[in-house]
Amino acid sequence: MKMTMRWYGSKYDTVTLQQIRQTAYVKGVISTLYNKMPGELWTEAEIKALKDEVEASGLTLDGIESVNVSDAIKTAGADRDKHIDAYIKTLENLGKNDIHMVCYNFMPVFDWTRTELARVRPDGSTVMAYNQKAVDAIDPAKMFDSIAGDMNGTVMPGWEPERMAKIKDLFKMYEGTTEDILFDRLKYFLEAIMPVCDKYDINMAIHPDDPSWSVFGLPRIITSLPNIQRMMKMVDNPHNGVTFCAGSYGTNPDNDLPAMIRALKGRIHFAHVRNLQFNDGKNDFEEAAHLSSDGSFDMYEIVKALYDIGFEGPIRPDHGRMIWGEKAMPGYGLYDRALGASYICGLWEAIEKSATRK
């Protein structure tokens, strides 16, 4: 595996490439052109400029998170084929720049849902959290207003103000959309892009829905092993794979994370490793430190499963706490993610040495 960290670009991220490099554990970044709107073409020159900036810092650009899929594609709107064509050309330009992994999602309206961005934990750190009763009690049109004050002056992916201003229109676009319909639209998209992925050896790594159940009546499809297997079977191509996000799949305690990893051998192209603490089943959970004992997941078993399947792709610590007075995009500060990277690397080294010394 290769330890990486998500980086939003010098104009948007509070964390610098120099700081990331100084962690010692992180060797590359997963980045994006954050100014690009879904459906918009990424030019070869823009991608090269991003890659050059990353490499000038002594790091490598190990993938893109995300080339966002537009609502026109997800709803089969009038601009679907136009946006897919731009997506194909974007993938081609990524391939020409020797970039071979793209994380994306197919979630309607909200890329992820949390009811709190700064829940205070007993040690004084703050974390993102979810409470089902709060979701049930809120008008979805007011969802952005309820968390906007905790963004620390940043713009969070999937919650851009200009997008949230159209929230009622977005819900109307998805009216009548069922899980089966959404699967069909994902199939249409994947069949269209697989030829360019084959040509440039680009692994498409779909990110799971977060949380892994319907929110506000919207369909969610990348939630469980059977659904992932359905997606891979309907477009049976090794480039059609997944981002294994432990925190997203783990929102449902019924998902056996190590077993899922082993069942997806060869199709996990990217891994997000993080921990959650459940307070009331899946009705109330919060992010935790990566350390197993701080949350509800056995992080050793998750990392061991990745090692056992021979995972060689990029991995990153995910959704760190806000600690030591840091002010940053919730989940994406430097300090706790650096601790997470060191913890995951320590687990990996111990597992690797135990396996090779038998």
SERO-4910 file (N, C-alpha, C, O; in steps of 0.05 Angstrom, whole numbers):
BEGIN
 pado doro    nc1    nc2    nc3   cac1   cac2   cac3    cc1    cc2    cc3    oc1    oc2    oc3
  Met    A     17    -24      0      0      0      0     18     25      0     41     24      7
  Lys    A      6     47     -7     20     73     -6      3     92     10    -20     97      3
  Met    A     15    103     31      1    122     48     -1    149     35     18    161     26
  Thr    A    -26    159     33    -31    185     21    -48    202     40    -57    193     61
  Met    A    -53    226     32    -71    244     46    -87    260     26    -76    268      5
  Arg    A   -112    265     32   -128    281     14   -120    310     16   -115    321     38
  Trp    A   -117    324     -7   -109    352     -8   -126    366    -28   -128    357    -51
  Tyr    A   -138    389    -20   -157    402    -37   -145    424    -56   -159    436    -71
  Gly    A   -119    428    -54   -106    448    -70    -99    472    -54   -111    479    -34
  Ser    A    -78    486    -64    -67    509    -48    -86    532    -44    -83    547    -25
  Lys    A   -106    535    -61   -125    557    -58   -148    550    -39   -162    568    -30
  Tyr    A   -151    524    -32   -174    516    -16   -167    502     10   -184    501     28
  Asp    A   -144    491     13   -137    474     36   -121    490     56   -103    505     49
  Thr    A   -128    486     82   -112    499    103    -86    484    108    -68    495    121
  Val    A    -84    460     98    -59    444    101    -42    447     76    -52    445     54
  Thr    A    -16    451     80      2    454     57     15    428     50     17    409     65
  Leu    A     25    427     25     40    403     16     65    399     33     72    376     38
  Gln    A     78    421     41    102    418     57     96    405     84    111    388     93
  Gln    A     73    412     96     65    400    121     59    370    117     67    353    134
  Ile    A     46    363     96     40    335     90     65    320     87     68    297     97
  Arg    A     84    330     72    109    316     68    124    312     94    137    291     98
  Gln    A    122    331    112    137    328    137    125    308    157    137    303    178
  Thr    A    102    297    150     92    275    168    110    251    167    110    235    186
  Ala    A    125    248    145    143    225    141    129    200    132    139    184    116
  Tyr    A    104    196    141     89    172    135     75    175    107     72    155     93
  Val    A     68    199    100     52    204     76     71    209     53     89    227     54
  Lys    A     68    194     31     86    196      8     72    209    -16     86    217    -35
  Gly    A     46    211    -16     32    222    -38      6    235    -29     -2    232     -6
  Val    A     -8    248    -48    -34    260    -42    -54    251    -63    -48    243    -85
  Ile    A    -79    252    -54   -102    249    -71   -115    276    -73   -123    287    -53
  Ser    A   -117    287    -97   -126    314   -100   -148    317   -121   -159    297   -131
  Thr    A   -154    342   -128   -176    347   -147   -172    375   -157   -157    391   -147
  Leu    A   -187    382   -178   -189    409   -187   -215    420   -175   -237    417   -186
  Tyr    A   -212    431   -151   -236    437   -134   -253    459   -146   -277    461   -139
  Asn    A   -243    474   -165   -258    496   -177   -276    486   -200   -292    501   -211
  Lys    A   -273    460   -208   -288    450   -230   -316    441   -222   -320    428   -201
  Met    A   -336    448   -238   -363    439   -233   -369    412   -245   -356    405   -265
  Pro    A   -387    396   -234   -394    371   -246   -403    375   -275   -419    393   -281
  Gly    A   -393    358   -293   -400    360   -321   -380    377   -337   -382    378   -362
  Glu    A   -362    390   -324   -343    408   -337   -317    393   -344   -308    375   -329
  Leu    A   -306    399   -367   -282    386   -377   -257    395   -362   -254    419   -357
  Trp    A   -240    376   -354   -214    382   -342   -194    381   -365   -192    361   -379
  Thr    A   -179    403   -370   -160    403   -392   -134    389   -384   -128    387   -360
  Glu    A   -120    381   -404    -94    368   -399    -75    387   -385    -60    378   -367
  Ala    A    -75    412   -392    -57    432   -380    -64    436   -351    -45    439   -334
  Glu    A    -89    437   -344    -97    441   -316    -88    418   -298    -79    421   -276
  Ile    A    -91    394   -309    -83    370   -294    -53    370   -291    -43    363   -269
  Lys    A    -39    377   -312     -9    377   -310      0    397   -290     19    392   -275
  Ala    A    -13    421   -288     -5    441   -269     -8    431   -240      9    436   -223
  Leu    A    -30    417   -235    -35    405   -209    -13    385   -202     -2    385   -181
  Lys    A     -8    367   -221     12    346   -217     39    358   -212     54    349   -195
  Asp    A     46    378   -228     73    391   -225     76    404   -198     97    402   -185
  Glu    A     54    416   -188     55    429   -162     60    409   -140     76    413   -122
  Val    A     46    386   -141     49    365   -121     77    353   -122     89    350   -101
  Glu    A     86    347   -146    113    335   -148    135    354   -140    156    344   -131
  Ala    A    131    380   -144    152    399   -136    156    399   -106    177    408    -96
  Ser    A    136    390    -91    138    389    -62    152    363    -52    157    360    -28
  Gly    A    157    345    -70    169    319    -62    149    297    -58    157    275    -49
  Leu    A    124    302    -65    103    282    -62     94    273    -90    103    284   -110
  Thr    A     77    253    -91     66    244   -116     36    247   -116     23    247    -95
  Leu    A     25    250   -140     -4    252   -143    -14    225   -150    -11    215   -173
  Asp    A    -27    211   -131    -33    183   -134    -62    177   -141    -71    154   -142
  Gly    A    -78    198   -146   -105    194   -155   -121    220   -152   -112    239   -140
  Ile    A   -145    219   -162   -163    242   -161   -188    235   -144   -201    214   -148
  Glu    A   -194    252   -126   -219    250   -110   -231    278   -107   -222    293    -89
  Ser    A   -250    284   -124   -264    268   -143   -266    282   -170   -263    307   -171
  Val    A   -271    267   -191   -283    278   -215   -313    274   -212   -323    252   -216
  Asn    A   -326    295   -203   -354    292   -195   -373    285   -218   -370    296   -240
  Val    A   -392    268   -213   -412    260   -233   -435    280   -230   -446    284   -208
  Ser    A   -444    291   -252   -464    312   -251   -492    300   -245   -497    276   -249
  Asp    A   -510    317   -236   -537    309   -232   -551    302   -258   -569    285   -258
  Ala    A   -543    313   -280   -554    306   -306   -549    277   -312   -566    263   -323
  Ile    A   -525    267   -305   -518    239   -309   -534    221   -290   -545    201   -298
  Lys    A   -536    230   -265   -550    213   -245   -580    213   -249   -594    194   -240
  Thr    A   -591    234   -262   -620    235   -266   -628    229   -295   -652    231   -302
  Ala    A   -609    223   -312   -614    219   -341   -626    244   -353   -645    243   -369
  Gly    A   -615    267   -345   -626    293   -355   -617    298   -384   -603    283   -396
  Ala    A   -626    321   -394   -621    329   -421   -591    330   -428   -583    325   -451
  Asp    A   -575    338   -409   -546    341   -414   -530    316   -407   -505    318   -406
  Arg    A   -543    293   -403   -528    270   -394   -506    262   -413   -483    260   -405
  Asp    A   -512    259   -439   -491    250   -458   -469    271   -462   -446    264   -466
  Lys    A   -477    296   -461   -457    318   -463   -438    317   -439   -414    320   -443
  His    A   -448    312   -415   -431    311   -391   -415    285   -391   -392    286   -382
  Ile    A   -426    263   -401   -410    239   -402   -387    242   -422   -365    233   -417
  Asp    A   -392    256   -444   -370    261   -463   -348    277   -451   -325    272   -455
  Ala    A   -355    297   -435   -335    314   -421   -320    296   -401   -296    300   -397
  Tyr    A   -334    278   -388   -322    260   -368   -302    242   -382   -279    238   -372
  Ile    A   -309    231   -405   -291    214   -420   -266    229   -428   -243    219   -425
  Lys    A   -269    254   -438   -246    270   -446   -229    277   -421   -204    279   -423
  Thr    A   -241    281   -399   -227    287   -374   -210    262   -366   -187    265   -359
  Leu    A   -222    238   -367   -207    214   -361   -184    210   -380   -162    202   -372
  Glu    A   -188    217   -405   -166    215   -425   -143    234   -418   -120    226   -420
  Asn    A   -150    258   -409   -130    277   -401   -115    269   -376    -91    274   -373
  Leu    A   -130    256   -358   -116    245   -334    -97    223   -342    -75    222   -332
  Gly    A   -106    205   -360    -89    183   -369    -64    194   -383    -42    182   -379
  Lys    A    -66    215   -398    -43    226   -412    -23    238   -391      0    240   -397
  Asn    A    -33    245   -368    -16    255   -346     -8    233   -327      2    238   -305
  Asp    A    -12    208   -335     -3    184   -319    -16    183   -292     -4    176   -272
  Ile    A    -42    189   -292    -59    187   -267    -79    164   -272    -93    165   -292
  His    A    -79    145   -255    -93    120   -261   -115    112   -240   -123     89   -240
  Met    A   -123    130   -223   -144    123   -203   -162    148   -199   -153    170   -194
  Val    A   -188    143   -202   -208    164   -197   -229    154   -178   -243    134   -183
  Cys    A   -232    168   -156   -253    163   -136   -277    181   -144   -273    204   -150
  Tyr    A   -301    170   -143   -325    185   -150   -348    174   -134   -345    153   -121
  Asn    A   -371    187   -134   -394    175   -121   -419    179   -139   -419    194   -158
  Phe    A   -440    164   -132   -465    166   -147   -488    171   -128   -510    159   -131
  Met    A   -483    188   -108   -503    195    -88   -522    218    -97   -511    238   -107
  Pro    A   -548    215    -95   -566    237   -102   -565    259    -81   -565    255    -57
  Val    A   -564    284    -91   -566    309    -76   -543    313    -56   -526    330    -61
  Phe    A   -542    297    -35   -521    300    -14   -499    280    -19   -504    256    -20
  Asp    A   -473    289    -20   -451    270    -22   -447    254      3   -438    232      3
  Trp    A   -454    266     26   -453    253     52   -471    270     70   -477    293     64
  Thr    A   -479    258     92   -497    272    110   -487    270    139   -482    248    149
  Arg    A   -484    293    152   -478    294    180   -496    316    192   -503    335    179
  Thr    A   -504    312    217   -521    331    230   -504    351    248   -514    372    256
  Glu    A   -479    343    253   -461    361    269   -433    359    256   -425    337    248
  Leu    A   -420    381    255   -392    381    245   -372    386    268   -348    384    263
  Ala    A   -382    392    292   -363    398    314   -375    388    340   -376    403    359
  Arg    A   -383    363    341   -392    351    366   -368    349    385   -347    339    377
  Val    A   -371    358    409   -349    358    429   -347    331    442   -367    321    454
  Arg    A   -324    318    441   -320    293    454   -309    297    483   -302    320    489
  Pro    A   -309    277    499   -300    280    527   -272    292    530   -267    306    550
  Asp    A   -254    288    511   -227    299    513   -225    327    502   -203    339    503
  Gly    A   -247    338    493   -247    366    483   -243    368    453   -247    390    442
  Ser    A   -236    346    440   -234    347    411   -262    349    399   -282    343    412
  Thr    A   -264    357    374   -290    359    360   -290    341    336   -269    338    322
  Val    A   -313    330    330   -316    311    308   -342    315    293   -361    328    303
  Met    A   -344    304    269   -369    303    255   -386    281    267   -376    260    275
  Ala    A   -413    285    267   -430    265    279   -457    264    264   -464    282    249
  Tyr    A   -472    243    269   -498    238    256   -518    229    277   -512    212    293
  Asn    A   -541    242    276   -563    233    294   -589    231    278   -598    251    266
  Gln    A   -600    207    277   -623    202    260   -647    219    269   -663    228    252
  Lys    A   -651    223    294   -674    239    304   -672    267    293   -692    280    287
  Ala    A   -647    278    292   -643    305    282   -650    306    252   -662    325    243
  Val    A   -642    285    237   -649    284    209   -679    283    205   -690    297    188
  Asp    A   -692    266    221   -721    263    218   -736    289    224   -758    293    215
  Ala    A   -724    306    241   -738    330    250   -733    354    232   -745    375    236
  Ile    A   -714    352    213   -706    376    198   -717    376    170   -720    354    157
  Asp    A   -723    399    160   -731    403    132   -705    400    116   -686    415    121
  Pro    A   -703    382     96   -678    379     81   -668    405     68   -644    409     64
  Ala    A   -687    423     62   -678    449     51   -663    466     71   -649    485     64
  Lys    A   -666    459     97   -652    474    118   -627    460    128   -613    469    146
  Met    A   -621    437    115   -598    421    125   -572    437    124   -556    436    143
  Phe    A   -567    451    102   -542    466    100   -540    487    121   -519    491    133
  Asp    A   -562    501    126   -562    523    146   -555    512    174   -543    526    190
  Ser    A   -562    487    179   -558    476    206   -528    469    212   -520    467    235
  Ile    A   -512    467    191   -484    460    195   -464    481    184   -440    479    189
  Ala    A   -474    500    169   -457    520    156   -438    534    175   -416    541    169
  Gly    A   -448    539    200   -432    554    219   -409    539    230   -391    551    243
  Asp    A   -407    513    225   -385    497    235   -364    489    214   -348    472    219
  Met    A   -365    503    191   -347    496    169   -320    510    171   -302    506    155
  Asn    A   -316    527    192   -291    541    197   -282    557    173   -258    559    167
  Gly    A   -301    569    159   -295    586    136   -287    572    111   -280    585     91
  Thr    A   -290    545    111   -282    530     87   -308    523     71   -330    527     80
  Val    A   -303    513     47   -325    503     31   -322    472     29   -302    462     18
  Met    A   -341    458     39   -339    429     41   -350    415     16   -371    423      6
  Pro    A   -336    394      6   -345    381    -18   -373    369    -15   -380    356      5
  Gly    A   -390    374    -35   -417    365    -35   -437    384    -21   -461    381    -23
  Trp    A   -425    404     -7   -442    424      7   -435    452     -1   -437    471     15
  Glu    A   -428    456    -27   -422    482    -37   -447    500    -36   -469    491    -43
  Pro    A   -445    525    -27   -468    542    -23   -485    545    -48   -510    545    -46
  Glu    A   -472    548    -71   -487    551    -96   -504    526   -102   -525    528   -114
  Arg    A   -494    503    -94   -509    478    -98   -532    476    -78   -554    469    -86
  Met    A   -526    483    -53   -547    481    -33   -569    502    -37   -591    498    -28
  Ala    A   -563    523    -52   -583    543    -57   -605    532    -76   -627    543    -78
  Lys    A   -599    510    -90   -617    498   -108   -629    472    -97   -637    454   -113
  Ile    A   -629    469    -71   -635    443    -59   -663    433    -67   -667    409    -71
  Lys    A   -682    451    -67   -710    443    -74   -711    433   -103   -725    414   -109
  Asp    A   -697    446   -121   -696    438   -149   -683    410   -151   -691    394   -167
  Leu    A   -662    406   -135   -648    380   -136   -666    358   -127   -666    336   -140
  Phe    A   -681    362   -106   -700    341    -96   -721    335   -118   -728    312   -122
  Lys    A   -730    356   -131   -750    352   -152   -738    335   -175   -752    319   -187
  Met    A   -713    340   -181   -700    325   -203   -699    294   -197   -700    278   -216
  Tyr    A   -698    287   -172   -696    259   -165   -723    246   -157   -723    223   -149
  Glu    A   -744    261   -160   -771    250   -154   -776    225   -170   -772    225   -194
  Gly    A   -785    204   -157   -791    179   -171   -767    161   -177   -771    140   -188
  Thr    A   -744    170   -169   -720    154   -173   -718    132   -152   -716    137   -128
  Thr    A   -718    107   -161   -715     84   -144   -686     74   -144   -670     83   -161
  Glu    A   -680     55   -127   -654     43   -128   -648     29   -155   -626     32   -166
  Asp    A   -668     15   -165   -664      2   -191   -659     22   -214   -642     17   -231
  Ile    A   -673     44   -213   -669     65   -234   -641     76   -231   -627     80   -251
  Leu    A   -632     81   -206   -606     93   -202   -584     73   -211   -564     81   -223
  Phe    A   -588     47   -205   -569     27   -215   -568     28   -246   -546     26   -257
  Asp    A   -591     30   -259   -591     31   -289   -575     55   -299   -561     53   -319
  Arg    A   -578     78   -286   -564    102   -294   -534    100   -289   -518    109   -305
  Leu    A   -526     87   -267   -498     81   -262   -487     63   -283   -464     67   -293
  Lys    A   -502     42   -291   -493     24   -312   -489     38   -338   -468     34   -352
  Tyr    A   -507     56   -345   -504     72   -370   -478     88   -370   -464     89   -390
  Phe    A   -473    100   -347   -449    117   -344   -424     99   -346   -405    106   -360
  Leu    A   -423     77   -331   -399     60   -331   -394     48   -358   -371     46   -366
  Glu    A   -414     39   -371   -410     27   -398   -398     47   -417   -383     40   -435
  Ala    A   -406     72   -414   -396     93   -432   -366     99   -427   -352    105   -446
  Ile    A   -358     98   -402   -330    106   -396   -310     84   -395   -286     89   -396
  Met    A   -319     59   -394   -300     36   -392   -280     35   -415   -257     28   -410
  Pro    A   -287     41   -440   -267     40   -461   -243     58   -457   -220     50   -462
  Val    A   -248     83   -447   -225    101   -442   -209     91   -417   -185     95   -416
  Cys    A   -223     79   -398   -210     68   -375   -192     45   -383   -169     42   -373
  Asp    A   -201     28   -401   -185      6   -411   -161     17   -426   -139      6   -423
  Lys    A   -165     37   -443   -143     48   -459   -121     60   -442    -97     56   -448
  Tyr    A   -128     74   -420   -108     88   -403   -103     74   -376    -89     85   -359
  Asp    A   -115     51   -372   -112     36   -347   -120     53   -323   -105     57   -304
  Ile    A   -144     64   -325   -154     81   -303   -174     65   -287   -194     55   -297
  Asn    A   -169     63   -261   -187     49   -242   -208     68   -231   -201     88   -219
  Met    A   -233     62   -236   -255     78   -225   -262     65   -198   -270     42   -197
  Ala    A   -261     81   -177   -265     71   -150   -289     86   -138   -286    107   -127
  Ile    A   -312     73   -140   -337     86   -130   -336     87   -100   -330     68    -86
  His    A   -344    110    -89   -345    115    -60   -372    107    -50   -392    113    -63
  Pro    A   -373     93    -27   -400     85    -16   -416    109     -7   -406    131     -1
  Asp    A   -442    104     -6   -461    124      5   -456    127     35   -449    108     49
  Asp    A   -460    152     45   -453    157     73   -474    176     85   -475    199     78
  Pro    A   -491    165    103   -491    138    114   -503    118     94   -513    125     73
  Ser    A   -501     93    101   -508     71     82   -537     63     83   -544     40     84
  Trp    A   -555     83     84   -583     79     82   -596    104     71   -584    125     69
  Ser    A   -622    102     63   -636    125     52   -639    147     72   -646    143     95
  Val    A   -632    172     62   -636    196     78   -655    214     63   -651    219     39
  Phe    A   -675    225     77   -695    242     65   -709    228     41   -718    242     23
  Gly    A   -711    202     42   -725    187     21   -710    184     -5   -720    174    -25
  Leu    A   -685    193     -5   -668    190    -30   -657    162    -32   -649    150    -11
  Pro    A   -656    151    -56   -645    124    -59   -615    123    -54   -600    142    -61
  Arg    A   -605    102    -41   -577     97    -37   -570     69    -47   -585     50    -41
  Ile    A   -549     66    -63   -544     40    -75   -517     28    -68   -515      4    -69
  Ile    A   -497     44    -62   -471     33    -56   -468     32    -25   -456     49    -13
  Thr    A   -481     11    -14   -485     10     15   -476    -16     28   -473    -17     52
  Ser    A   -473    -38     12   -469    -64     23   -455    -82      3   -453    -75    -20
  Leu    A   -445   -105     12   -431   -123     -6   -449   -133    -29   -440   -132    -52
  Pro    A   -474   -141    -24   -491   -150    -46   -495   -128    -67   -495   -134    -91
  Asn    A   -497   -103    -59   -501    -81    -78   -475    -75    -93   -476    -69   -117
  Ile    A   -453    -77    -80   -427    -74    -94   -424    -96   -115   -416    -90   -138
  Gln    A   -430   -120   -107   -427   -142   -126   -446   -139   -149   -440   -147   -172
  Arg    A   -470   -129   -145   -488   -123   -166   -476   -103   -186   -478   -107   -210
  Met    A   -464    -82   -175   -452    -61   -192   -429    -73   -209   -427    -67   -232
  Met    A   -413    -90   -196   -390   -101   -211   -399   -121   -232   -386   -124   -253
  Lys    A   -420   -136   -226   -430   -156   -245   -443   -143   -269   -441   -153   -291
  Met    A   -457   -120   -265   -471   -108   -287   -452    -94   -307   -459    -91   -330
  Val    A   -428    -87   -298   -407    -77   -315   -382    -92   -306   -366    -81   -290
  Asp    A   -378   -116   -317   -357   -134   -307   -331   -127   -320   -323   -139   -340
  Asn    A   -317   -108   -308   -291    -98   -318   -274    -93   -294   -283    -80   -275
  Pro    A   -249   -102   -294   -232    -98   -270   -228    -68   -264   -221    -61   -241
  His    A   -231    -50   -283   -229    -22   -278   -253    -11   -263   -252     12   -253
  Asn    A   -275    -26   -262   -299    -18   -247   -296    -29   -219   -304    -52   -214
  Gly    A   -286    -13   -201   -281    -22   -174   -291     -3   -153   -308     14   -159
  Val    A   -280     -5   -129   -291     10   -107   -269     25    -91   -245     17    -91
  Thr    A   -277     46    -78   -263     58    -56   -274     44    -31   -297     47    -25
  Phe    A   -257     30    -17   -266     17      8   -263     38     30   -242     41     41
  Cys    A   -286     51     37   -286     71     58   -297     57     83   -322     52     85
  Ala    A   -280     51    102   -289     37    126   -310     52    141   -329     41    152
  Gly    A   -307     79    142   -326     95    157   -354     96    145   -374     96    159
  Ser    A   -355     96    118   -381     97    105   -395     70    106   -419     69    114
  Tyr    A   -382     49     98   -395     23    100   -400     16    130   -420      3    136
  Gly    A   -383     25    147   -385     19    175   -408     34    189   -413     27    212
  Thr    A   -421     53    176   -444     66    189   -466     46    194   -482     50    212
  Asn    A   -466     24    179   -485      2    184   -470    -20    198   -454    -34    186
  Pro    A   -476    -24    224   -461    -45    239   -464    -73    228   -449    -91    235
  Asp    A   -484    -77    210   -488   -103    198   -467   -109    177   -464   -132    169
  Asn    A   -453    -89    167   -432    -93    147   -407   -103    161   -395    -89    178
  Asp    A   -398   -127    155   -374   -139    166   -351   -129    149   -345   -140    127
  Leu    A   -337   -109    159   -317    -95    143   -294   -113    133   -288   -113    109
  Pro    A   -281   -128    151   -259   -146    141   -269   -167    121   -255   -173    102
  Ala    A   -293   -178    126   -304   -198    107   -310   -185     80   -306   -197     59
  Met    A   -320   -160     80   -325   -146     55   -299   -142     39   -298   -146     15
  Ile    A   -278   -134     54   -252   -129     40   -243   -155     27   -234   -154      4
  Arg    A   -244   -177     41   -235   -203     30   -252   -211      6   -242   -223    -13
  Ala    A   -278   -205      6   -295   -212    -16   -291   -195    -41   -298   -203    -63
  Leu    A   -278   -172    -37   -274   -153    -59   -245   -153    -69   -236   -134    -82
  Lys    A   -230   -174    -64   -203   -177    -72   -200   -171   -102   -215   -182   -119
  Gly    A   -181   -153   -109   -176   -146   -137   -193   -123   -147   -188   -113   -169
  Arg    A   -214   -115   -132   -231    -94   -142   -231    -70   -123   -246    -50   -128
  Ile    A   -215    -71   -102   -211    -47    -85   -188    -31    -96   -165    -41    -96
  His    A   -194     -8   -106   -173      9   -119   -163     31   -101   -143     44   -107
  Phe    A   -176     36    -78   -170     58    -61   -182     51    -34   -204     39    -33
  Ala    A   -169     59    -12   -179     53     15   -179     78     32   -159     92     34
  His    A   -201     83     46   -204    103     66   -206     88     93   -225     72     96
  Val    A   -189     93    111   -189     79    137   -195     99    159   -179    117    164
  Arg    A   -217     94    173   -224    111    196   -241     95    215   -249     72    210
  Asn    A   -247    107    238   -262     94    260   -287    110    266   -287    135    263
  Leu    A   -307     96    276   -331    109    286   -338     99    314   -330     77    321
  Gln    A   -351    116    329   -361    108    355   -392    109    354   -404    130    349
  Phe    A   -405     86    358   -434     85    359   -443     91    388   -433     79    407
  Asn    A   -463    108    389   -475    114    415   -503    102    419   -512     98    441
  Asp    A   -516     98    396   -543     87    397   -548     71    371   -565     79    355
  Gly    A   -532     50    367   -534     36    342   -527     55    319   -511     72    322
  Lys    A   -541     51    297   -535     69    274   -552     95    276   -550    112    258
  Asn    A   -567     97    298   -583    122    301   -566    146    310   -574    169    305
  Asp    A   -544    140    322   -526    162    331   -498    152    331   -491    133    346
  Phe    A   -481    164    314   -453    157    314   -436    182    310   -446    203    301
  Glu    A   -411    180    317   -392    202    314   -365    191    305   -359    168    310
  Glu    A   -350    209    292   -323    201    285   -306    198    310   -311    210    331
  Ala    A   -286    181    308   -268    176    331   -239    178    321   -234    180    297
  Ala    A   -221    177    340   -192    174    332   -189    148    317   -206    130    321
  His    A   -168    145    302   -164    121    286   -159     97    304   -165     74    297
  Leu    A   -149    101    328   -143     80    347   -167     63    352   -189     73    357
  Ser    A   -164     36    351   -187     18    355   -202     24    381   -227     25    380
  Ser    A   -188     27    402   -201     30    429   -217     56    432   -232     58    451
  Asp    A   -213     75    413   -228    100    415   -255     99    402   -272    117    405
  Gly    A   -260     77    386   -285     75    371   -296     47    372   -291     32    391
  Ser    A   -311     40    352   -325     14    351   -314     -6    332   -323    -29    331
  Phe    A   -294      2    316   -282    -16    296   -256    -28    306   -242    -16    322
  Asp    A   -251    -53    296   -225    -65    301   -207    -58    278   -207    -71    257
  Met    A   -191    -37    282   -175    -26    260   -153    -46    252   -146    -47    228
  Tyr    A   -143    -62    270   -124    -83    263   -135   -102    243   -122   -108    223
  Glu    A   -160   -111    247   -172   -130    229   -178   -118    202   -176   -132    181
  Ile    A   -185    -93    201   -189    -79    176   -163    -77    160   -163    -83    136
  Val    A   -142    -68    173   -116    -65    159   -105    -93    151    -94    -96    130
  Lys    A   -109   -113    169   -100   -140    163   -114   -151    138   -102   -165    122
  Ala    A   -140   -146    136   -155   -156    113   -144   -143     87   -141   -157     67
  Leu    A   -137   -118     88   -125   -105     64    -98   -117     57    -92   -122     34
  Tyr    A    -83   -123     78    -57   -136     74    -61   -164     62    -46   -172     44
  Asp    A    -79   -179     73    -83   -206     65    -92   -209     36    -86   -229     23
  Ile    A   -107   -189     25   -115   -191     -3    -94   -180    -22    -98   -179    -46
  Gly    A    -71   -171    -11    -50   -161    -28    -55   -133    -38    -47   -126    -60
  Phe    A    -70   -117    -22    -76    -90    -31    -51    -73    -35    -34    -72    -17
  Glu    A    -48    -61    -58    -24    -46    -65    -30    -17    -72    -12     -2    -80
  Gly    A    -55     -9    -70    -63     17    -79    -59     39    -58    -48     34    -37
  Pro    A    -68     63    -64    -66     85    -44    -86     81    -21   -108     71    -25
  Ile    A    -78     89      2    -94     87     26    -91    114     40    -70    127     39
  Arg    A   -112    123     53   -110    148     68   -125    147     94   -146    135     96
  Pro    A   -115    161    114   -130    165    138   -153    184    132   -151    201    114
  Asp    A   -176    180    145   -200    195    137   -213    208    161   -213    197    183
  His    A   -224    231    156   -241    245    176   -228    247    203   -238    235    223
  Gly    A   -206    261    205   -194    265    231   -210    283    249   -227    299    240
  Arg    A   -204    282    274   -216    300    294   -202    327    292   -180    330    281
  Met    A   -215    348    303   -202    373    307   -189    373    334   -203    372    355
  Ile    A   -162    374    335   -148    372    361   -127    395    362   -120    407    342
  Trp    A   -118    400    386    -96    419    391   -102    447    380    -84    461    372
  Gly    A   -128    455    380   -135    482    372   -135    487    343   -138    510    334
  Glu    A   -132    466    327   -131    470    297   -158    479    287   -179    470    296
  Lys    A   -158    498    267   -181    507    253   -178    499    224   -160    509    210
  Ala    A   -195    481    214   -192    471    187   -219    461    177   -238    461    193
  Met    A   -220    452    152   -244    439    142   -250    415    160   -233    398    164
  Pro    A   -274    414    171   -281    391    189   -274    364    176   -281    358    154
  Gly    A   -259    348    192   -250    322    182   -224    323    167   -211    302    163
  Tyr    A   -214    347    159   -191    348    142   -169    367    152   -156    380    136
  Gly    A   -166    368    178   -143    382    189   -118    365    186   -119    342    176
  Leu    A    -96    376    194    -70    361    192    -65    342    215    -58    319    210
  Tyr    A    -69    352    239    -57    338    262    -68    310    267    -53    291    269
  Asp    A    -95    307    268   -105    280    274   -102    261    250   -100    237    254
  Arg    A   -103    272    225    -98    254    202    -70    245    202    -64    222    194
  Ala    A    -51    262    211    -23    253    212    -20    231    233     -5    212    229
  Leu    A    -34    234    256    -34    212    276    -46    187    264    -35    165    269
  Gly    A    -67    190    249    -80    167    237    -62    153    217    -60    128    216
  Ala    A    -47    169    201    -28    157    181     -7    141    195      0    119    187
  Ser    A      3    152    217     25    138    232     14    112    244     28     92    245
  Tyr    A    -10    113    254    -23     89    267    -27     67    246    -20     44    251
  Ile    A    -38     75    223    -43     55    202    -17     43    192    -15     19    187
  Cys    A      4     60    188     30     50    179     42     31    200     55     12    193
  Gly    A     38     38    226     48     20    247     34     -7    246     47    -28    249
  Leu    A      8     -7    242     -7    -32    240      3    -48    216      8    -72    218
  Trp    A      7    -35    194     15    -48    169     43    -61    173     47    -84    165
  Glu    A     61    -46    185     88    -56    189     88    -81    207    102   -100    201
  Ala    A     72    -79    228     71   -102    247     59   -127    233     69   -149    237
  Ile    A     38   -123    218     25   -145    204     44   -157    183     47   -181    180
  Glu    A     58   -139    168     76   -149    148     99   -164    159    107   -185    149
  Lys    A    111   -154    181    133   -168    193    125   -195    206    140   -214    206
  Ser    A    101   -195    218     91   -220    230     87   -241    208     92   -265    212
  Ala    A     78   -232    185     72   -251    163     98   -262    151     99   -285    143
  Thr    A    118   -245    148    143   -253    134    163   -268    153    182   -280    143
  Arg    A    158   -266    179    177   -279    198    167   -307    207    181   -319    223
  Lys    A    145   -315    197    135   -342    205    152   -364    193    146   -388    198
***
